[in-house]
Amino acid sequence: MYTVLIVDDEEPVLDSYSYMLEKDAEGYMLAGKARTGFEAIQLLYELKPDVVFMDINMPGIDGLETIARVHDSFPHTVFILSTAYERFDLAKRAIPLGIHAYLVKPVTRRLFLDTLENLRPVLARRAAQPLSQDRDRVAVDFLNSRIWNEFDDTEWLSVRRELELDSDIGCIVFISLDADSTNRFQVINEFLSLKYRYFFTRYLDLGMYFFPGELNRQVLESSFSEIIASSLSDPRSASFAIGPQASGRALHGSCLEAFDTVRRKRNQSSALLRERLLIIRLRRDIGIAAHDEVRAIFDSLWQEVFAVWEFPLAKARMISVMTLILEDCCQYYRSYEDITVPLDPAAEITAVQSVEQWRNWAQYAFSSLYDMAWRNRSEKLPAPLVKALHFIGIHLSDQIQLSDVADAAQISPVYLSRIFSEHMGMNFSEYVSVSRIEHAEKLIGEGNMSIKEVAFAVGYQDPNYFGKCFKKIVGVSPSMYAQRFRDEKSQ
């Protein structure tokens, strides 16, 4: 079975050729369709088709220029030109490129099928010839292995010759995507091919790019940001890093710097996610859950912060956290009343000079805030609400109904719904959803269950619906959340 790539900027032509291929051309199949020369170049390297029907007049680079750029890399590919006008100057340009046929539009069904039939012996002969050069293989080998180690000038000259590089300068770029979005690399690459020449490979779970030539770094960075924003449903799940432009053997340094930067960004992104989730749990549970349980959340939070960020920034982040908790505990900034607060987060944390000092201060500060929260929150919670919260906590895997919880709390559903909103800052359904997702986070982090099993364990019978709820509350999909835990454990 021979594969065919169709390149034309007219949609009716693409549809017509595709239809004839799929319906009448026995032994041939459609590999793909491209609408510009740049897109055609990208698909040639990805699909490696046996036959290419190439329109001449297209936006950007024309069909002949497209073939000229890839001709040496695909010596076994048969190129067939099509154009609306039969012009001698175009035919003259096509001769050195070894064009098999020159078709004048409109191309009839008979002419199209006859052209393919006449290609069979040509394709058979070309397939029997060994490749003199496989630029794609050379590029992948260069990116996956050779560039990671220092190489000498002779090796670099060999790479330049094999990849037909016009410049001694280039840079390396890495992109990290959510595990659910890695199939979007093809979309990203299609956008990039409209503006740049590059070589691409998958390195581990990252997208790795080599951009030859001297480029404006700010423009390249802007291009990546725009492409990610337009091609991903959640651009926050992606990060990228551009290595410095380097000459020849110094590309090794560009590669390592870009790789280290994108991994660091991803680690910090994971840390930000965990930090946010811990803050949410801390603010919700302090003054309601048991002291030791909330203390464990608080300790996990500050240990995470001081492990990831440099000491001055870690202190600044904890000032924000402690100010939020202080406000939750006594609503100091919502009332004109004369409220005595147990601590001044900004002044006291700024004075801390070491992690050991922080540990001692945090122990005192947490106990003070917890005691205040317990007085101001837990003691004010109606007894039926306390019963309801306990019932929900031990029945997360069940189908929890408001009426069932109200029966357990010995009050009416209407009254339970009202006191939930008044004291918990959210309605009954929201509280159940948040509680389930929090438990799901813990189960995913333990790594002993599949996403589907986690969904069932926290009361969701439909894993897809669980995924939507999880992403709505947490900000990322369950699979991405699990991947970030695996990344942390592997380091």
N, C-alpha and C positions, 0 to 999 in steps of 0.2 A: 504493500500500500504506500503510494507516494503522497507526500503532504504538500499543500499549496498555500502560499501567502498572497493575499490580494491587497494591493496598495493603490488607493484612489481617493480623491477628496470628494467624489460625488456619491452620495448614498445610494441612488438607483443602480449605479454600476456595481457597487459592492453587493447589493442585494441580488442583482441579476447573476453575477458570476458565482456567488455562493449557492444560489438555487440550482444552477446548471451543474455545479460540482457535486452537490449532494444528491441530485436526482438522476443525472445521466452519465456522469463521468466515472465509469467502473474502474476500480483500481486506484482512484485518487480520493483524497479527503481534504476538507478545509482545515488548515492549521490555525489561521487567524486573519484578521483584517486590520489594516492601518490606513490612516487618513492623511498622514504627513510623512515626509522623508525621515525626520527624526524618530517618529514612532516606528517606522519600518526598520530602521537600524536596530532599535532596541529589540523588536520582535524577532529579527533575524538571529540575534545572539541568543535569545531565549528559546526560540522554537526550532531553529536550524531547518527550515523547510527545504524540500527538494526542488520546488518550482516557485517562482515569484512573478506574478503579473504586476508590472510597475507602470503606473501612469507617469507621464512626463511632466505635465503642467500641474504643479501642486504648490501650496503656500510654503514659504521657507525655502529649503533646498529642493531643487527639482529632481525628477526621477533619475536622470543620468548622473547627477552629482551624488545622489544616494548610492547608486550602484558603484560609482568610482570609489567611494569611501569604504565599501565592504567587499569589493571584488576579490581582493587577494586573500581575504579571510574565509571565503566560501567558494573555493574553486570547483566544488561539485554541484553547486546550486545553479539551476538554469533560470536565466532572467529573460522575460518576455516583455517588451515595451508596448504600450498602447497610448495613442494620442488622437486628438480630433483632426489633426492636419498632417499630411504626408510632406515632410520638409527634408530636403537634402542635407541641410546643415545639421539637423538632429541625427540623421542616419550616420553622417560622417563622424560625429562625436561618439556614436554607439559602437562603431566598428572595433576600436581598440579594447572595448570592454567585453567582447565576446558575446554580445547579445544574440540569443538564439532566433528570435523572431521579432517582427515589427508590425503590430496590428493597428489598423486605422479604425477609429470609432465611427459609427456604432458597430460593435463586434457582434455578428450573428451567432446564433446557437450552433449552426453547422461549423462555422469557422473556429469557434472556441473549442468544440469537441475534436475537430480534426487536428487542431494544434496540439492538444493533449495527446491524441493518438500517435502523432508523429514524434512525440517526445520519448516514447517508451524505449526504443533502442538507444537513444542518447543517454537517458538516465541509467540504463543498464551498464553502458560502457563507463560512464563517470563513476558509478558506484564501485566498479572493479579497480579503479585507479587509487593508489594510496594518497593520502593528504600530504602535500608538501609542507603545509604549515597549519597549525590549529591555534589561532590567536586566542580564541576563547579559553582553551585549555591552558595556554601560557599565562593568561591574565589571572585565572583562578589559582593556578599554582603559585604565581608571584604573590598574590594577596594572602593565601592561606598558609604559606610556609616561608618563602624566601625573604619577604619584607620584614619578618619578625626577628631576623638575625642580621647582623652587620654583613654587608657584602662589599666587594671591591669595585673599582671603576670598570674593570673588564666585564664583570657580571652585569653592571648597570648598562653598559653599552650594548650587551647582548639583549637585555630586556627592551631597551629603546628600539632596537632593530626589529625584534619579534613583534612588538606591539605597535610599531610604526608611530612612535611618539615624535612630535615636532619640537618639543621643548625638553629641556633638562630639569624643569621645575614641576612640582606637583604637590598635592596634599591628600591626606587620608581623612575620611569622615566615617563615623560610626553612628548608627541609629538603634535605639532600644525601643521596642514596642511591647505593649500588653500582649501576653500570650494568646489572647483571643483575636489580636489584630495583625499577627505576623503575615497573614495572607494579603495584607495591604501593601506589602513591599512592591508587588507588581504595579499597583496603582501609583505609588510614589515614584517608581522608576519611569512610568509612562510620562508623568509630569516633568520629571527631570530631563528626559530625553528631548523635550521641546526646546531646552535652553542650553544643555551642556553635553559634552562628550565625557563619558566616564566608564569605568569598569566596576562591575558589581559582583559580590559573592556573599554567601551567608557564612559568617564566622561565629561558631557556637550558636547562640540565639539572637545574634546581632546582625544588622545589615551593614556591610563594609563596602565603602566606595573609594575608588582612586580617581581623582580628578587631575588629569595631566594639564600642564600649561599654567600660566600665571593668571590668577583670578582675584577679583576684588572680594576679600573675605566678608565684608559687611553685606555685599550683594548676595553672596552664596548663603550666608546665614539667614538673610531675609527670605531667600527662596525656599530653604528648608522649612522655616517657620510657617510660611504661607501654604506650602504643600501639605504639611502635617495638619494644619488647621482645617484645610478644605477636604482632606481625604479620610480623616478619622472622626468617628462620632464623639470621641472623648480625647481631644489633643493632650490633656493632662497625663494620659497614660504613656506618652512618648517623650523621649529625650534624645538629644543628639549632641555630638561634639566634633568640632572641626580642628584637626591638627594644623600646626603652622606650615606654611609653604616651605618646602625644602628642595634642595638640589641634589639629584643623584642619590648616592649612598646615604645621605642624611635623611631620606624618606623614612628610614628605620625609626628615627626619633619622632617624626610626625605621627607615625602609626602608634607608637607606644603612648604618646601624650594624649592622642584622641581616645584611645582605648581606656586608659586610666581615668580620663575625665568623664566619659559616658558611664563607666561603672560606678564612679563616685556619685554622679548625679542620680543614678538609679538607686543606690544605697540610701542617699539622703531622701529621695522621694519615698522609699519604703519607710524610712524613719519618720518622716512627716505624717505618713498615714497612720502608723502605730501610735505616734504621739497624739494625734487628734482623737483617735478612738479611746485612748486611755483618759484623756481630758474629759471627753463626753461621759464616760463611765464614772469618773471621779466626781464630777459635778452633779450627776444624777443620784449617786448612791450615798454621798457623804451626809451623815445625819439620819440616814434611814437604815442602811445595811449595817452589819456588825462592824465594830471598830477594826478588828484584825483583817477582815475582808477588804475594807476600804484602804487600810494602811498598806496592804499588799499591792493594790492598784497604784497608790501614790509612790511607793518605792520603785515599782516597775517604770513608772513615768520618769522620775528624775534620774534614775540610772540610765535609761535610754537616752535622755537628753545630754547628760554629761559624757556618755560614751561616744556620741556621734559628733557633737559640735565642739568647737574650741571653747575653752573655759569662759572667756568674756561673753561670747554669744549664748552659751548655755545658761549663764546667770541671767542674762536679759530675758531669755525665754521663760525661765522660772519666775521672774518678776511678774510677767504677764499671767502665768498660770495662777500664782498665789493671789494676785489681785482679783482674778475671776472668782476663785474660791471664797475669798473674803467677802466679795459682793453677794455671792450666793448665800453665805452663812448669815449675814446680818443686814443686807441691803443698805449698806452705808451710803452709797451714792444715789439712793432713790428717796431718801427721806431727809427732812430738815431737822429731825429729832437729834438730840445730843446723845450719840451712840459711842460707847467706849469700845474701841477695837483692840484686840490683843497684840497686834503687830503692825509694822509699817514695811511692807514687802520691798519697796524700792530702796529705802535707806538701809535696811538690814541686810538684804542680799548683796547690794553693791559693796558692802564692807567685807564680805566673805572673800578670803584669799586662797582657799584650797578646798579640795573635795571633802577632806576630813572636817574642816570647819562647816562646810555646807551640811554634811551628814548630821552633825550635832545640832545645828540650828534647825534643820528640817524636822528632826524628831520632836523638838519642843513646839515648833510652829504648827505641825500637823495636829498634834494632840490638842493644842489650844483651839484651832479651827474646828476640829471634829466635835469637841465639847460644845462649842457655841452652836454649831449646826444641829447637834442633837437636841439642844434646848429649843432652838428656834424652828426646827422642822419636825423632828420625830414626835416630840411631845404635843405638837399641835395637830398631828395627823389623827383623824377620827379612827376609833378602834375598828369599825367595819372596813376601812380602807387598808389598815394593816393586815387584816385577815385576807382581804382580796389580793394584796400583793404577794402574800405567802402562797395562796392557792395557785396563782399564775406561775410563780417560780417553780413549783413542783409538777406542773402539768403542761410544760411547754411543748412536749411531743404530742399532746392531745389536741383535738379540735375544740379550742376554748371559745365558749359563747358567753356573752355578757350575762345572760340569764343564769348560767351555771355558776359563774363567779358570784353573782348577787345572792344566789341561794346559799353558797358557802359562807358569805359574809352576813347572811340573815338580814338583808335589806332589799329594797326594790331595785330593779334595773335602772329606773330613772334616777333614783337618788345616787346610785353607784356611779353612773355616768357623770352626774354633776360634780361629785366630790373628786373624781379623777381629774377633771379639767381644772378645778379650783386649786388642788394641792400638788398635782404632778406636772402641771404645765403642758399637758397633752391629753388627748382623749383616750378612751379605753383601747380602741383598736391600734392607735399609734404606739401605746405603751407595750401591748402584746407583741407587735411587730418588732419594735426595738429590742425587747427582751429576747425574742427568738434569734434575731440576727446577732446579738452579742454572744449568745450561747454558740451560735454557728461559728463565729470568729474563733472561739476557744477550741472547738472541735477541729476546725481546719488547721489551726496552728499546731495541734498535737500531731497531725499528719497520719492518723491511723484509719481514717475513713475517706471514701471517695466523696466527691461533691454531691452525688445523688444520695448517698447514705446520710450525709450531713443534713440534706434537705428533709429527709424523712424523720431524722432524729429530732428536729426542731419543729415538727408539725406541718411541713409543707408536703403535700402529696404530688405536686407538679414541680419537678426540678427547674423547669424553665421559668415558672412564676417565682420560685425561690430566688433564681438568679437575678430577676428584675428587681425584686424587693431588696436583695442584698446590695445591689449596685446603687439603688436609690438612697439607701441609708448610709452605706460605707463610702460610696464614691467610686468603687472599682468592682469588677466582676469577681465572683468566688474563685474562678481559676487564676485570675491575676493575683488575688490575695494569697492564694496557696503558693503560687510561683515565687512570690517575694519571700515567703517563709523558707522555701527550698533554697533560694539564692543565699539567704543569710546563713543557713546551716552548712552550705557547701564551701563557704569562705573560711 
